[in-house]
Amino acid sequence: IPEGIGVIIRTVGEGQRARYFVRDLAFLLEQWQRVEQAIKEDKAPCRVFEEPDLVERTVRDFLTDEIDEVVCDDRAAIDRMNGLVGQISRRARNRIQFYDGTAPIFETFGVQKQIDDAFHRQVWLKCGGYIVIDETEALVAIDVNTGRNKGGRDVEKTILQTNLEAADEIARQLRLRNVGGLIIGDFIDMKSRRDQQAIYSLMKERLRRDKAKTHVLPLSALGLMEMTRQRAQESLSDSIYENCPYCQGRGVVKTSMTTSVELHRMLNTVMRKYQDSIHDIRVILNPDVLKRLKEEDEELLVELERRYAGRLMFRADAGYHHEKFTVTDANTGAELKP
């Protein structure tokens, strides 16, 4: 290490061969020399260094000994990768291949299907079972189910098979979806301590392939496996999706009956408040809620009109949120508040 230079080795380097550290240090020193040279020679303002782009990050982070081949359909990107690999490991150049097929590269290698599957809440296993993945603000919950894998007479063997496949798929899905934070896996209950240990051992072994730092605990008495995964970047779903503007990310809206009840309460308050000054009231609301009012709650509205000697008029607006309604003076259009 040159004088005046400090080196930080990340935890992912634990157990790696010494030659990898020597190679990476030489690469970083060469980068730093280029930065120093640019500072001396280029006229300010100028850019002396920039974050690696997708091509460079792919070579730096993913072209490891575990990767057999990198396939790309862009000749310019291939040339760049070969140049970058030449600075790190010339032997790795043989693993970079150009794709010149007629079908899109993602379809040929099944990548598009994996991308689509990454957004499915339910993921099927080969045995016929499935896992359900729910991401929340506090944690990620993963439920394991036997599904179509009913097995034969040996129920314990069927459960073990499903749980083993689930553990393997969960580790894969965590990497694919880039899920971070607290993760709870709800496996199918197993009585055998040996089977429980087999699930735990497999999960630990599969998580070793993950570049993100992970920590996993054995199965609890309730069949729950707790684990954490380093949250380095936003998850795949967060980078692709945004909260639904209609339900604000809740995934549910109030029923027509609930909105009808809330409207009835508000009308009761408003009509009592304005019974001496305003007699014609118009309500603007969602068509589904209006249908509920006309078909099932009409008698309640008639009772309100009779009680406060007023007249209620309704106008459906398809642009109105299912939970929204506006009460106005039918003559002036002014909104009436409780």
C-alpha positions in Angstrom: 0.0 0.0 0.0 1.6 3.3 -1.0 2.4 5.9 1.7 -0.4 8.2 2.5 -3.1 5.8 1.2 -5.7 4.2 3.4 -7.6 1.0 2.6 -11.1 0.0 3.8 -12.1 -3.6 3.3 -15.8 -4.3 3.3 -17.3 -7.2 5.1 -18.1 -8.9 1.7 -14.4 -9.4 1.3 -14.2 -11.8 4.2 -12.8 -15.1 3.2 -11.8 -13.9 -0.3 -8.4 -14.7 -1.9 -5.5 -12.3 -1.4 -5.0 -11.9 -5.1 -8.5 -10.3 -5.4 -7.5 -7.6 -2.9 -4.2 -7.0 -4.8 -6.1 -6.7 -8.1 -8.8 -4.3 -6.7 -6.2 -2.1 -5.1 -4.2 -1.8 -8.3 -7.4 -0.9 -10.2 -8.3 1.8 -7.6 -4.8 3.2 -7.5 -4.9 3.5 -11.3 -8.2 5.4 -11.1 -6.8 7.7 -8.5 -3.8 8.5 -10.7 -6.1 9.5 -13.5 -8.0 11.8 -11.1 -4.8 13.4 -10.0 -3.7 13.8 -13.6 -7.0 15.4 -14.5 -6.7 17.9 -11.6 -3.3 19.0 -12.8 -3.9 19.1 -16.5 -7.5 20.0 -17.1 -8.8 23.5 -16.9 -11.4 24.2 -14.2 -14.3 23.8 -14.1 -14.1 20.2 -15.3 -15.2 16.7 -14.3 -12.4 14.6 -12.8 -14.4 11.6 -11.8 -18.0 10.2 -12.2 -20.0 7.4 -10.7 -19.8 4.2 -12.8 -22.6 3.6 -15.3 -24.6 0.4 -15.7 -22.0 -1.3 -17.9 -19.1 -0.6 -15.5 -21.2 -1.5 -12.4 -22.1 -4.8 -14.1 -18.4 -5.7 -14.6 -17.4 -4.5 -11.2 -20.2 -6.1 -9.1 -21.4 -9.1 -11.0 -18.6 -10.5 -13.1 -17.4 -12.8 -10.3 -16.1 -16.4 -10.4 -19.7 -17.6 -9.9 -20.8 -16.1 -13.2 -20.3 -18.4 -16.2 -21.3 -15.9 -18.9 -22.4 -12.3 -19.6 -24.5 -11.9 -22.7 -25.2 -8.5 -24.3 -26.8 -7.4 -27.5 -25.0 -4.1 -27.8 -21.6 -4.2 -29.6 -20.5 -0.9 -28.0 -21.3 -2.2 -24.5 -19.4 -5.4 -25.3 -16.3 -3.4 -26.3 -16.5 -1.4 -23.1 -16.9 -4.5 -20.9 -13.9 -6.1 -22.6 -11.8 -3.0 -22.0 -12.8 -2.9 -18.3 -12.3 -6.6 -17.8 -8.9 -6.3 -19.3 -7.9 -4.1 -16.3 -9.2 -6.6 -13.8 -8.9 -10.1 -15.2 -8.0 -10.9 -18.9 -9.3 -14.5 -18.4 -12.8 -13.2 -17.8 -13.0 -11.8 -21.4 -14.0 -15.3 -22.6 -17.2 -15.0 -20.5 -18.5 -11.9 -22.3 -20.5 -12.9 -25.3 -22.3 -10.9 -28.0 -25.9 -11.8 -28.7 -27.0 -11.5 -32.4 -30.2 -13.5 -32.3 -33.4 -12.3 -34.0 -35.6 -12.6 -30.9 -35.3 -10.0 -28.2 -32.5 -11.0 -25.7 -34.8 -10.8 -22.7 -37.3 -13.2 -24.3 -34.6 -15.7 -25.4 -33.1 -16.1 -22.0 -36.4 -15.9 -20.1 -35.5 -12.6 -18.3 -38.8 -10.9 -19.2 -40.8 -13.7 -17.5 -38.6 -13.3 -14.4 -39.2 -9.6 -14.3 -42.9 -10.1 -14.6 -42.8 -12.8 -11.9 -41.0 -10.4 -9.6 -44.2 -8.3 -9.3 -46.5 -11.2 -8.5 -47.7 -11.4 -4.9 -47.9 -15.2 -5.3 -45.0 -17.3 -6.5 -45.5 -21.0 -7.4 -43.1 -23.7 -6.4 -42.2 -26.7 -8.5 -43.8 -29.1 -6.1 -47.2 -27.4 -6.4 -46.9 -25.3 -3.3 -46.6 -21.5 -3.3 -45.3 -18.6 -1.3 -47.1 -15.2 -0.8 -45.0 -12.1 -0.4 -46.4 -8.9 1.2 -44.2 -5.8 1.5 -45.3 -3.4 4.2 -43.8 -0.3 5.8 -42.7 -2.3 8.9 -41.6 -5.6 7.5 -41.9 -8.1 4.7 -44.2 -11.1 5.4 -43.7 -14.3 3.4 -46.3 -17.1 3.9 -45.6 -20.7 2.7 -48.5 -22.9 1.6 -48.8 -26.5 0.3 -51.2 -25.4 -2.5 -51.6 -28.3 -4.9 -48.8 -30.3 -3.3 -51.1 -32.6 -1.2 -48.6 -35.5 -1.4 -49.5 -39.1 -0.4 -49.7 -40.7 3.0 -46.5 -39.2 4.3 -47.7 -35.7 5.2 -44.4 -34.8 7.0 -42.4 -35.5 3.9 -44.8 -33.4 1.8 -44.4 -30.5 4.2 -40.6 -30.8 4.3 -40.4 -30.8 0.5 -42.6 -27.7 0.3 -40.7 -25.9 3.0 -37.3 -26.7 1.4 -38.4 -25.4 -2.0 -39.9 -22.4 -0.3 -36.6 -21.6 1.5 -34.7 -21.8 -1.8 -37.2 -19.6 -3.6 -37.4 -17.1 -0.7 -33.7 -16.5 -0.9 -33.9 -16.0 -4.6 -36.9 -13.7 -4.4 -35.1 -11.5 -1.8 -32.3 -10.9 -4.3 -34.5 -10.5 -7.3 -36.9 -8.0 -5.6 -34.0 -6.3 -3.7 -36.1 -6.5 -0.5 -34.5 -5.0 2.6 -35.2 -4.6 6.3 -37.0 -7.1 8.6 -38.4 -10.2 6.9 -40.6 -12.8 8.5 -41.1 -16.2 6.8 -44.1 -18.2 8.0 -43.2 -21.8 7.1 -45.6 -24.8 7.4 -45.4 -26.3 10.9 -43.0 -29.2 11.3 -42.7 -31.4 14.3 -39.3 -32.8 13.6 -36.4 -30.8 14.9 -34.2 -32.4 12.2 -36.5 -31.1 9.5 -36.6 -27.6 11.1 -32.8 -27.6 11.2 -32.7 -28.6 7.5 -34.8 -25.6 6.5 -32.6 -23.3 8.6 -29.3 -24.7 7.1 -30.6 -24.4 3.6 -31.7 -20.8 4.1 -28.3 -19.9 5.5 -26.5 -21.6 2.6 -28.7 -19.9 0.0 -28.3 -16.4 1.6 -24.5 -16.7 1.4 -24.9 -16.1 -2.3 -26.5 -12.7 -1.6 -24.2 -9.7 -1.9 -26.3 -7.8 0.6 -25.6 -8.5 4.3 -28.1 -10.9 5.8 -28.8 -12.3 9.2 -31.2 -15.2 9.8 -32.5 -16.9 13.0 -33.6 -20.6 13.4 -37.3 -21.4 13.1 -39.3 -20.4 16.2 -41.8 -22.6 18.0 -44.5 -21.0 15.9 -42.8 -21.9 12.6 -41.6 -18.4 12.0 -38.1 -17.6 10.6 -36.9 -14.1 11.3 -34.2 -12.5 9.1 -32.8 -9.1 8.1 -31.4 -8.0 4.8 -29.3 -4.9 4.2 -31.3 -2.2 2.7 -28.7 -0.7 0.2 -31.2 0.7 -2.3 -34.9 1.0 -2.8 -36.7 -2.3 -3.5 -37.7 -3.3 -7.0 -41.3 -2.6 -6.3 -40.6 0.8 -4.9 -38.5 1.8 -8.0 -41.3 0.6 -10.4 -44.5 1.4 -8.6 -46.0 4.4 -6.8 -49.0 4.4 -4.4 -52.4 4.3 -6.1 -53.8 7.8 -6.2 -57.3 6.4 -5.6 -56.8 4.4 -2.4 -53.5 6.1 -1.4 -51.7 2.7 -1.3 -54.1 1.1 1.1 -55.4 -1.4 -1.5 -58.9 -1.0 -0.2 -61.7 1.6 -0.3 -64.8 2.0 1.9 -67.9 0.1 0.8 -70.9 1.9 -0.7 -72.8 1.0 2.5 -70.2 2.7 4.7 -70.1 5.8 2.6 -73.9 5.9 2.5 -74.0 5.8 6.3 -71.4 8.6 6.6 -73.4 10.7 4.1 -76.7 10.1 6.1 -75.0 11.3 9.3 -73.7 14.4 7.6 -77.0 15.2 5.9 -78.8 14.9 9.3 -76.3 17.4 10.8 -76.4 19.8 7.8 -80.2 19.8 7.4 -80.7 20.4 11.2 -78.2 23.3 11.0 -79.8 25.0 8.0 -83.4 24.0 8.4 -84.6 27.6 8.8 -82.6 29.1 5.9 -81.9 26.4 3.2 -84.5 23.9 2.1 -83.1 22.6 -1.3 -79.9 20.6 -0.9 -78.0 19.0 -3.7 -75.5 16.1 -3.1 -72.8 15.2 -5.6 -71.3 11.7 -5.2 -70.0 8.6 -6.8 -72.5 6.7 -9.0 -72.0 3.4 -7.0 -72.9 5.1 -3.8 -75.9 6.8 -5.4 -77.1 3.4 -6.5 -76.9 2.2 -3.0 -78.9 5.2 -1.7 -81.7 4.7 -4.2 -82.0 1.0 -3.9 -81.5 0.3 -0.2 -81.4 3.6 1.8 -84.2 5.6 0.1 -86.5 5.4 3.1 -83.8 7.0 5.3 -83.6 9.9 2.9 -87.4 10.4 2.8 -87.4 10.5 6.6 -84.8 13.2 6.6 -86.8 15.3 4.2 -89.9 14.9 6.3 -88.2 15.7 9.5 -86.5 18.9 8.4 -89.1 20.0 5.7 -86.4 20.0 3.1 -85.8 18.6 -0.4 -82.8 16.4 -1.3 -81.4 16.2 -4.9 -78.6 14.0 -6.1 -76.2 14.2 -8.9 -73.8 11.3 -9.8 -70.3 12.2 -10.9 -68.1 9.3 -12.2 -65.0 11.4 -11.4 -65.8 11.4 -7.7 -63.8 9.1 -5.4 -65.8 6.3 -4.0 -65.5 7.8 -0.5 -66.1 11.4 -1.5 -69.4 13.4 -1.5 -70.2 17.1 -1.5 -73.3 18.7 0.0 -74.3 22.1 -1.5 -77.1 24.7 -1.5 -79.1 23.7 -4.7 -79.9 27.3 -5.5 -76.5 29.0 -4.9 -74.1 26.1 -5.3 -72.4 27.0 -2.0 -70.9 24.0 -0.2 -72.6 23.3 3.2 -70.4 22.3 6.1 -71.7 20.4 9.2 
